[in-house]
């Protein structure tokens, strides 16, 4: 049986959202996630539960968001060991991942790794800066987006998803790639799922511009401005700007 040989102290952590995927899938909007839970984390690597036994020495990308510390880390990793375990009546695999370089930390993620307690809620989330947060674009990494043109078909649940992948978003709008062009002024309904933070956003938006995607033949890049955003989704958007607005995602 392979053993964890990390030199750094390990910190068990509950309440972390983890996405672990192949670097070959990093450009896609919905890559396959090999991990289900974080077991523990250290400055040298992370131990996760995976849905299948991962082959030793394969390279992956790990992206973790620590709920209590309102921050995350992202880094390339290599699989060092993997063994079968029983978890809640299921057979899973405990897998040890070693960081190939120092992770990119956002928020209080370093405190989470070192086992430090987060500050109180009154200081954990800082207010937005009025001079830059309103239009700050945020890249949230791995995400899933559904864009359905508003109208009768959408109201009947018959309209198809035209979105391919999310590029960035702010509290005012979003930019994403599509499988077909959308007309400026067209109303659309959006649904964005962000595994890293375990949240789903829904909103009504209007297309501001659309142009061919120079990097992908047959695709288009669309910019939309939000028009109707539920209170919960608006709160998540504001928090995303505060957590990742400095370019940490």
PEDAZI-V717463 format. One record per residue. N is the residue number from 1. RES is the residue in one small letter. SS is DSSP state (a for helix, b for strand, c for the rest). Layout:
BEGIN
n: {N N}
res: {RES RES}
ss: {SS SS}
END
This chain:
BEGIN
n: {1 2 3 4 5 6 7 8 9 10 11 12 13 14 15 16 17 18 19 20 21 22 23 24 25 26 27 28 29 30 31 32 33 34 35 36 37 38 39 40 41 42 43 44 45 46 47 48 49 50 51 52 53 54 55 56 57 58 59 60 61 62 63 64 65 66 67 68 69 70 71 72 73 74 75 76 77 78 79 80 81 82 83 84 85 86 87 88 89 90 91 92 93 94 95 96 97 98 99 100 101 102 103 104 105 106 107 108 109 110 111 112 113 114 115 116 117 118 119 120 121 122 123 124 125 126 127 128 129 130 131 132 133 134 135 136 137 138 139 140 141 142 143 144 145 146 147 148 149 150 151 152 153 154 155 156 157 158 159 160 161 162 163 164 165 166 167 168 169 170 171 172 173 174 175 176 177 178 179 180 181 182 183 184 185 186 187 188 189 190 191 192 193 194 195 196 197 198 199 200 201 202 203 204 205 206 207 208 209 210 211 212 213 214 215 216 217 218 219 220 221 222 223 224 225 226 227 228 229 230 231 232 233 234 235 236 237 238 239 240 241 242 243 244 245 246 247 248 249}
res: {x x x x x x x x x x x x x x x x x x x x x x x x x x x x x x x x x x x x x x x x x x x x x x x x x x x x x x x x x x x x x x x x x x x x x x x x x x x x x x x x x x x x x x x x x x x x x x x x x x x x x x x x x x x x x x x x x x x x x x x x x x x x x x x x x x x x x x x x x x x x x x x x x x x x x x x x x x x x x x x x x x x x x x x x x x x x x x x x x x x x x x x x x x x x x x x x x x x x x x x x x x x x x x x x x x x x x x x x x x x x x x x x x x x x x x x x x x x x x x x x x x x x x x x x x}
ss: {c c c c c c c c c c b b c c c b b b b b b c a a a c c c c c c c c c b b b b b b b c c c b b b b b b c c c c c c c c b b b b b b b b c c c c b b b b b b b b b b b b b b b b b c c b b b b b b b b b b c c c c b b c c c a a a a a a c c c c c c a a a a c c c c c c c c c c c c c b c c c c c b b b b b b c c a a a a c c c c c c c b b b b b b b c c c b b b b b b c c c c c c c c b b b b b b b b c c c c b b b b b b b b b b b b b b c c c c c c c b b b b b b b b b b c a a a a a a a a a a a a a a c c c c c}
END
